Amino acid sequence: MKQGPDKVLECPNCKTAMIIFTLASGNTVDAQTWTDGKMIAPMLPQLPAITKCSTCTHFFWLCEATVLGEIPLWGPELDKIPENWKKAERVRDLTEIEYLEAISKGAALNRDQEIYLRLGAWWAGNDPQRDMNHTPEASGFTRTQEGIHNLKRFSGLLDENNPRERLFKAEAMRELGLFSEALNLLVFNFPKEYENNVNLIRDLAEKKDFLLREIIE
């Protein structure tokens, strides 16, 4: 991974400066992938598409924020950056509750944005299960009622004719304990690259296993 210069963004609501890192290059070495579709790659961290301003608590899409400038990695230009940039907080991922709060406050203006937010809430809600220090069985994981409602709404948005979205829906059904529905959704002509994921999710559904699992290639 090679880091690029930090970018300085402006909150569209209160004009507070916020910082987000950039990547000059990266790779998926040592990446982990999970049945819910999330990938964690130490050498290719994913930039959020939306964040919450730490000053005014306004949710905003990063693509809509004004870019004030860049903070170089080194060199004499570092001494010339504005003081408020030096104190600016970094853009962060939202929590499960914050993703759902963003939806309730109207941040999703179209289907794609709502899918992004509901998928983000699902992934954030599943993050406790990704802890490598314990097995999911030992974690005592219980999905919240808000998380259950989100998964149902998320599933309703998905297009079953789209292989990627159909697989998301099958996994959502499995994690909700709706194993027959999950298995029915897996009866589909998925592209070859989905085969490993499909087989694992099918095996878990047949075993009535609703926990998140890592996909081992």
C-alpha positions, 0 to 999 in steps of 0.5 A: 500500500502506498498512501497519497496526500490527505484531502481536506473537505468542507462540511456542506452544512457548517463549513468545518474542515475534515480530513480524508486519506487517499491511496496512491496504490494498494492490493488485496494481499491478506484480505478477508472476505465474509459471507455478507460480502464485506472485504477487509484488506489491510493494504487496500482500506475502503474509503467511506462514501458518506460521513457525519460531521463531528461539529454539526452532526450533519450527514453528507456524501463525500462526493458532494463536499467541496475539496479545500485542498491537500496536505502533502506527506512531506516537504516545506509545504507542510508548514504552510497549511492552515491551522484549522486543517491541522486540528481537523478530525478525520472522516470516519465510517458510520456505525450501524445506528448512524447509517440507519439515522442517515436514512431516517434523516433523508440522506438516501435520495435514490435506490442506490444510496439507500442500498449503500446505507442499508448494506453499510448498516448490515456490515457494521452490525455484523462487525462484532462477529468478525473479531478473530479473538473468538468464534461467533458461537462464543461471542453471544451475538444477537442482532438488534431489532433495528438490524433485523428491520434493516435487513428486511428492508434491504432485501426488499430493495434488491433485484433478484435478476442481478446475480450480486444482489440475489446473493446478497438477498440469499445471505440476508435471508440466511442470517435472518434464519429464513433458510428455505428462502435462502436456498430458493434464492440460490437456485440460479445461474450464478456466474462462475466467480460466485461459485465458492460463495454460493456453495458456502452459503448453501451449505450453511443454510442447509445446516440452519447456521445463521451466523456470519462466516469468513470465506476461505478460498 
